[in-house]
Amino acid sequence: MLYQAYEFQRQLATPVRLWANMLEQAYSSPYNPWADTWFGKSVAAGAEIVARLTQTYAKPAFGLSTTQVGDEVVAVNEEILLRKPFGQLLHFRRDTTRRDPKVLVVAPMSGHFATLLRGTVEALLPDHDVHITDWIDAREVPLSQGNFDLNDYIDYVIEFCRYLGPDVHVIAVCQPSVPVMAAASLMAEAKDPRQPKSITLMGGPIDTRESPTVPNDLAMRNSMMWFRQNVISTVPLNYPGALRRVYPGFLQLTSFISMNLDRHVNAHMRQFEHLIKGDDDSSSSHRAFYDEYLAVMDLTAEFYLQTIQVVFKEHQLPRGTWVSRGRKIDPSFIETALMTVEGELDDISGVGQTKAAHTLTPNIPGARHVHWEQPRVGHYGIFNGRKWREQIMPRVRAFIRENDVR
């Protein structure tokens, strides 16, 4: 009934949103004598915030139409290379003949769409041939397409790597660090010629016993039965994925916001002030961020629950007990270069959780182990924002190039 209650609440909010939109338009109109007064601006600002907080946000577009390659600005076109029921392989094709390292960015399946990594892709595009895993909202996938769990995630990564060939470098952001390690382990054990040339793990929960965070404590504190009963719901009949069991995106968003509630409240208070002052640049930045942040997707119940059990409760990867479809996951087979990136202030994947991957890969030569801890950044700052562009990405770029021997 959880999902149905949410849908009912969303429908109840529709008249409020419509009223707020009309009020904002009325008090922003140049024909309204109150429009330029403090009162008029306050009403318009408050109405806009109410309207935005009560609307449903669709999957945003990447919107990356150009990039700079050397001294030239070139066009960028999105093309889908592979379509799967729960995800697709998306390529940002640059209009250039320059051959740069081929990169597969594995986006997290953790509530937000792959477009959350827009800043990651944008910074990589000038010097890399970029591909990304574009996951599909589980509520949009009919039951006839079957299930999708952590084992399927591993298989998707392997298939995408094999499709892209023997010269691909993989970057896993947050949650997919674990299945990427599993996929790389299986490919290395099989001596697959198309295994990644390098692996970069950014803020991922390789071993959540290191510096446990609030999400880690939540997983350990509650039983699997608690998760099944309290966070899993059924997709309503008005969606293509009707009757599919899912972990709803709105629940994931609620947990994200509750972790930093003061920060979000203050951000909206500042937005109210920016709107009154007519600070269009700050207002636009706020809108762009929350258009992305508030757009969420559902995860299949089997994927979410298996991830909780394997990664957060039983720590199967670092303990060496993980078996996927009868295949033992043994990272010691990996010999390809490995880079890990952490943020000093990360409150989702604590310091040391990602770095633990190096201990699990003793057969990688010492010079091909690279770790970077970025001072004074939290989780999202690892892959988005100024410090990502200016301090982290150049290190990732150098690491990839050092291991791009053709």
JOJOQUI-V355892 format. One record per run of one state. SS is the DSSP state (hx for helix, st for strand, lp for the rest). FROM is the first residue (numbers start at 1). TO is the last residue. Records with the same first field share a line. If there is no record, write none. Layout:
SS: FROM-TO + FROM-TO
This chain:
lp: 1-1 + 29-37 + 54-65 + 70-71 + 85-86 + 95-100 + 107-111 + 113-113 + 126-127 + 136-137 + 141-142 + 146-149 + 165-167 + 190-197 + 203-213 + 222-223 + 231-231 + 235-244 + 248-248 + 260-260 + 278-279 + 294-295 + 297-298 + 314-315 + 320-322 + 325-326 + 329-330 + 334-336 + 344-355 + 360-365 + 375-379 + 383-385 + 403-406
hx: 2-28 + 38-53 + 114-125 + 138-140 + 143-145 + 150-164 + 174-189 + 214-221 + 224-230 + 249-259 + 261-277 + 280-293 + 301-313 + 316-319 + 331-333 + 356-359 + 366-368 + 380-382 + 386-402
st: 66-69 + 72-84 + 87-94 + 101-106 + 112-112 + 128-135 + 168-173 + 198-202 + 232-234 + 245-247 + 296-296 + 299-300 + 323-324 + 327-328 + 337-343 + 369-374
